[in-house]
């Protein structure tokens, strides 16, 4: 059975964001198939989904929740990192929030009862990539976490010797990196 997918990028400008919300409402009223929308909504549902609080954030959360509820959207649960956006390099400037999500109508949820959203690890962007699988995901074993190089290792006086002794260009990269990380 065909279904609709909408990729969302909501503007930071509240006027443009509300225009997007109205466009999605109009689409919903004129189409009755299963439908899922996913992407950067540039809003959070709850204060715990971001750092920072106050009346402005409470109003924004309330407004976003009201829009979701009035349109009968189902906010899909997720696995992975709690926040999908982060910016700032120090504790005083760092901000984070769950701005990215997937929502669906009830017929999409019935059609894909196992469907689930995963927040992936943030890499180049200030947003985490998100991925949807209509059949659900198998849990990721902790052993498969991505390798992270620690620059502080280079300060160790025997780091170069360690690399020269343990690095092997002839082995396949992925199994080798796992073993190498264990040694590190």
C-alpha positions in Angstrom: 0.0 0.0 0.0 1.5 3.4 -0.9 2.2 5.9 1.8 3.6 9.4 2.1 6.9 10.6 3.4 7.7 14.3 4.1 11.2 15.4 4.8 11.0 18.4 7.2 13.3 21.3 7.7 11.6 23.9 9.8 13.0 27.4 9.7 14.2 29.2 12.8 12.0 32.0 11.8 8.7 31.4 13.7 6.6 32.9 10.9 8.0 30.6 8.3 7.8 27.6 10.7 4.1 28.3 11.3 3.6 28.5 7.5 5.2 25.0 7.2 2.9 23.7 9.9 -0.1 25.1 8.0 1.1 23.5 4.7 1.4 20.2 6.5 -2.1 20.6 7.9 -3.5 21.3 4.4 -1.8 18.3 3.0 -3.2 16.1 5.8 -6.7 17.3 5.2 -6.5 16.5 1.5 -4.7 13.1 1.7 -5.8 10.0 3.6 -2.9 7.6 3.1 -0.4 6.5 5.8 2.0 9.4 6.3 5.3 10.0 8.1 7.2 13.3 8.4 10.8 13.3 9.6 13.5 15.8 10.0 14.5 19.0 11.8 11.4 20.5 13.3 13.5 23.2 15.1 11.4 22.8 18.2 11.2 20.6 21.2 8.1 19.1 22.9 9.4 19.2 26.5 11.9 21.3 28.4 14.0 18.3 29.2 14.7 17.9 25.5 17.0 20.9 25.6 19.2 22.8 27.9 17.8 26.2 28.9 14.3 26.9 30.1 12.1 29.8 30.9 8.8 31.1 29.8 9.8 31.5 26.1 10.8 27.8 25.9 7.7 26.7 27.8 5.5 28.6 25.3 7.3 27.2 22.3 7.0 23.6 23.7 3.3 24.2 24.4 2.7 25.5 20.9 4.6 22.7 19.3 2.7 20.1 21.3 -0.6 21.7 20.6 0.1 21.6 16.9 1.1 17.9 17.1 -2.0 17.0 19.1 -4.4 19.0 17.0 -3.2 17.2 13.9 -3.2 13.8 15.6 0.6 13.2 15.0 2.2 10.4 16.8 5.8 11.2 17.9 7.9 8.1 17.3 10.2 6.9 20.0 13.9 6.7 19.3 17.1 5.0 20.3 20.5 6.5 20.3 21.8 9.8 21.6 19.2 11.8 23.5 19.9 15.1 21.7 20.1 15.5 18.0 21.6 19.0 17.9 24.6 20.5 19.8 26.6 23.6 19.4 29.3 25.4 21.4 32.8 24.5 22.5 32.8 25.3 26.2 30.4 24.6 29.1 29.3 28.2 29.1 28.4 28.3 25.4 27.3 24.7 24.8 23.6 24.2 23.8 21.8 21.0 22.9 18.3 19.9 22.0 16.3 17.2 20.4 15.2 19.1 17.3 15.0 16.2 14.9 12.2 13.6 15.1 9.8 11.5 13.2 6.0 11.9 13.5 3.3 9.9 11.7 -0.4 9.5 11.4 -2.2 6.6 13.0 -2.6 4.7 9.7 1.2 4.8 9.2 1.7 3.6 12.7 -0.7 0.7 12.2 0.9 -0.2 8.9 4.5 -0.1 10.4 3.9 -1.2 14.0 7.6 -2.1 14.4 8.9 1.1 12.7 11.5 2.9 14.8 13.8 5.9 14.7 17.5 5.9 15.5 19.6 8.9 16.3 23.1 8.2 15.0 26.3 9.6 16.3 27.0 13.2 15.5 30.0 13.6 13.1 30.6 16.6 10.9 27.3 18.5 11.3 25.9 20.1 14.5 23.0 17.7 14.0 23.0 13.9 14.5 21.8 12.0 11.4 18.6 10.2 12.0 17.4 7.1 10.3 14.0 5.3 10.2 13.5 1.6 9.7 9.9 0.6 9.0 10.8 -2.9 10.4 12.6 -1.8 13.5 16.3 -2.1 14.4 18.2 -4.9 16.1 20.1 -3.5 19.2 23.6 -2.3 18.5 26.1 -4.1 20.7 28.3 -1.8 22.7 31.3 -3.5 21.1 30.4 -1.8 17.8 30.6 1.7 18.9 32.6 3.9 16.5 36.4 4.3 17.0 37.3 7.7 18.4 40.9 9.0 18.2 42.0 10.8 21.3 44.4 13.6 20.5 45.8 13.4 24.1 47.4 10.0 23.1 49.9 11.9 21.0 51.3 13.5 24.1 52.4 10.1 25.5 56.2 9.7 25.0 55.8 6.1 23.7 52.8 6.7 21.4 54.9 6.7 18.2 56.6 3.5 19.2 53.2 1.9 20.0 51.9 2.9 16.5 55.0 1.6 14.7 54.8 -1.7 16.6 51.0 -2.3 16.4 49.9 -0.8 13.1 49.4 -3.3 10.2 48.4 -2.1 6.8 47.9 -5.6 5.4 44.9 -6.5 7.5 41.3 -5.5 6.6 40.6 -2.1 8.1 37.4 -2.7 10.2 38.4 -5.8 12.1 41.9 -4.3 12.5 40.6 -1.0 13.9 38.6 -2.8 16.5 41.6 -4.9 17.7 43.8 -1.8 17.6 41.3 0.2 19.7 41.3 -2.6 22.3 45.1 -2.4 22.5 45.0 1.4 22.8 
